[in-house]
């Protein structure tokens, strides 16, 4: 703050040798001020300032001194003005004294006129008071009537507003109900569409099933074709077997004929063999006889030709017998082969018959199953398709019809409600317009009456001013009263200023506040707040201090606060600048939470530009990590 008499503050150079202010004498018409100033000291007439609190009491003392000087200067200023007015009044009195001799003769007449004027003024005052009371009564009655009318109108409007609100609520409820009905219809329509989609999907599944059945039928047709092919092959095999049987039967007949021929030949050979055997027996007998005869001398000539012929015939017959025996064995083998072939033929015929019957049965069953499956599948698919189509068509028609009917009904009801509401609103607007016109008419009447009353009051005021001009002598009394009031106000202002200064500094003294040319400084560092290195986070123990500062600021709304954040010189300067601003912002936010308005607080980050201690030591760096609060009154900011 600037120094000098204009600012009301004298800032002397600090003198450590000053330890006590004995007394302060301020000249003036009121000697009690020096006593009040001395009362701020101790009973011994001296401020007892210890070394520990010297930094607090010295600024307090200078502030008290500056305040008292400001009060004194203010008193001198008012005293000068009052002295000037007194001089003017004295000059007027001197001029009046010069003309006093000339007006002594007129004094009696003036006194009589004054008495008459005073009597008339008293009468006018009585009339004025009576008229004023009458006007006040009329005004109060008119005001009461207007207030009652306004209250009635307000009650009616409130009732109608409640009615409108209730109708609006009902309409809103009905609208919500219609919306819900519409949503329900839309949901039903969506459900119908979903059901239709489901039916379409089911129809597609049915078509897919039908295609699968057709594929199965095609597969069955292929199987039947294969079975028919097998049946044809079986028929061909049967024809071949029948041909083979026929050839076998022919061969059998040939064999039978051959066997019969052979049997007849065998019989003939047997007959021949019997005959030959008999002939052989005869020949043997004959041979024996011959042998006996040959033993005689006559037989020495050799065998007879007949014997040789017989012997040859016997050998021939034996060869024929062996041939016939061999042929008989061959015939037996042929018979066995014929029997075996016949058995095989019978077995093959039975197998073919069984296979033919089985194939025929399988083909018949397959055809029957194929026909049944195909007929059942086609019938079921056609029935499902037709049912789905009918259901889909019916659901669509039903949903569309219901939605259209409900929508039409809702629109009709809504139009009717809206028409009723519009009619009611029109009627209410007409009634309100009529009431407004009537109210405006009454207000104009009341305004005219009030204007008349004000005109009458103004006339009476002019009359009273004219009467007051004749009573200039009362100004002296008023001047004396003003002087006394000014002196009393100055004394009260000095006392209040002293009390405020004492109370103000007593509240900030525990926080280590110092008076500077920028305002009252509160340094938040060290014991108050310890900021961690590189952090803007307020420690937990900072809450009581900030809460106390916020409470004082709330009690003194005329104060503005400049919050400046500082850091030590460690690290990057730009980062330190940001960190200092963040610390100032943290303190500001804490004060705002304590109830201080944000527009009273301004923040600034200075980084490490303004150290208060040496950054080469830990203690110095810790002191430099601080936040400073400058408290300035609004009129001096």
Long-range contacts (C-beta under 8 A, 24 or more apart in sequence): 1-517, 1-519, 1-636, 5-73, 8-66, 8-69, 8-70, 8-73, 9-66, 9-69, 9-70, 10-65, 10-66, 10-69, 11-62, 11-66, 11-517, 12-62, 14-58, 19-49, 20-46, 20-47, 20-49, 21-46, 21-47, 21-61, 22-46, 24-65, 24-68, 26-68, 26-72, 28-72, 28-75, 28-76, 28-79, 29-79, 29-487, 30-487, 30-490, 30-491, 32-491, 33-68, 33-72, 33-491, 33-494, 36-491, 36-494, 36-495, 36-498, 37-64, 37-68, 37-498, 40-64, 40-498, 40-502, 53-509, 55-512, 55-514, 56-505, 56-509, 56-512, 56-513, 56-514, 59-505, 59-513, 59-514, 59-515, 60-501, 60-502, 60-505, 60-509, 60-515, 62-515, 63-501, 63-505, 63-515, 64-498, 64-501, 64-502, 67-494, 67-497, 67-498, 67-501, 68-494, 68-497, 68-498, 70-497, 71-490, 71-493, 71-494, 71-497, 74-490, 74-493, 75-486, 75-487, 75-490, 78-486, 78-490, 79-486, 82-479, 82-482, 82-483, 82-486, 85-479, 86-479, 89-475, 89-476, 89-479, 114-470, 117-467, 117-470, 121-464, 121-467, 124-460, 124-463, 124-464, 124-467, 125-464, 128-460, 128-464, 131-456, 131-460, 132-457, 135-453, 135-456, 135-457, 138-449, 138-453, 139-450, 139-453, 142-446, 142-449, 146-442, 146-443, 146-446, 149-439, 149-442, 153-435, 153-439, 157-432, 160-428, 164-425, 164-428, 167-421, 167-424, 171-417, 171-421, 174-413, 174-414, 174-417, 175-414, 178-410, 178-413, 178-414, 181-406, 181-410, 182-406, 182-407, 182-410, 185-402, 185-403, 185-406, 185-407, 186-403, 188-399, 188-402, 188-403, 189-399, 189-400, 189-403, 192-395, 192-396, 192-398, 192-399, 195-392, 195-395, 196-392, 196-395, 196-396, 199-388, 199-391, 199-392, 200-392, 202-384, 202-388, 203-384, 203-385, 203-388, 203-389, 206-381, 206-384, 206-385, 206-388, 207-381, 207-385, 209-377, 209-381, 210-377, 210-378, 210-381, 213-373, 213-374, 213-377, 213-378, 213-381, 216-373, 217-370, 217-373, 217-374, 217-377, 220-366, 220-369, 220-370, 220-373, 221-370, 223-366, 224-363, 224-366, 224-367, 224-370, 227-359, 227-362, 227-363, 227-366, 228-363, 230-359, 231-356, 231-359, 231-360, 231-363, 234-352, 234-355, 234-356, 234-359, 235-356, 237-352, 238-352, 238-356, 241-345, 241-348, 241-349, 241-352, 244-345, 245-345, 245-349, 248-341, 248-342, 248-345, 252-338, 252-342, 255-334, 255-335, 255-338, 258-331, 258-334, 259-331, 259-334, 259-335, 262-327, 262-328, 262-331, 263-331, 265-324, 265-327, 266-324, 266-327, 266-328, 269-320, 269-321, 269-324, 272-317, 272-320, 273-317, 273-321, 273-324, 276-313, 276-314, 276-317, 276-321, 279-310, 279-313, 280-314, 280-317, 283-310, 283-314, 286-310, 504-556, 507-552, 508-552, 508-631, 510-548, 511-545, 511-548, 511-549, 513-631, 516-630, 518-562, 518-630, 518-632, 519-562, 519-630, 519-631, 519-632, 519-633, 519-636, 520-630, 520-631, 520-632, 521-628, 521-629, 521-630, 521-631, 522-549, 522-628, 522-629, 522-631, 523-612, 523-626, 523-628, 524-587, 524-626, 524-627, 524-628, 524-629, 525-622, 525-623, 525-624, 525-625, 525-626, 525-627, 526-622, 526-623, 526-626, 529-626, 529-627, 530-622, 530-625, 531-583, 531-625, 531-626, 531-627, 533-570, 533-625, 534-571, 534-579, 535-579, 536-565, 536-579, 536-582, 536-583, 536-585, 536-586, 537-586, 538-586, 538-587, 538-590, 542-590, 543-590, 546-587, 546-590, 546-591, 546-594, 547-594, 549-591, 549-594, 549-629, 550-590, 550-591, 550-593, 550-594, 550-595, 550-596, 551-594, 551-595, 553-591, 553-594, 553-596, 553-600, 553-631, 554-594, 554-595, 554-596, 557-600, 558-633, 558-634, 558-635, 559-600, 559-631, 559-632, 559-633, 559-634, 560-600, 560-602, 560-631, 560-632, 560-633, 560-634, 560-637, 561-591, 561-596, 561-600, 561-601, 561-602, 561-629, 561-630, 561-631, 561-632, 562-602, 562-604, 562-629, 562-630, 562-632, 563-587, 563-588, 563-601, 563-602, 563-603, 563-604, 563-627, 563-628, 563-629, 564-603, 564-604, 564-605, 564-606, 564-610, 564-627, 564-628, 564-629, 564-630, 565-603, 565-604, 565-605, 565-606, 565-627, 566-606, 566-607, 566-608, 566-610, 566-611, 566-612, 566-624, 566-625, 566-626, 566-627, 566-628, 567-607, 567-608, 567-624, 567-625, 568-608, 568-611, 568-615, 568-620, 568-621, 568-622, 568-624, 568-625, 569-608, 569-611, 569-615, 569-621, 569-624, 570-615, 570-621, 573-607, 573-608, 576-607, 576-608, 577-605, 577-606, 577-607, 578-605, 579-605, 579-607, 580-605, 580-606, 580-607, 580-608, 581-605, 583-627, 584-627, 587-627, 587-629
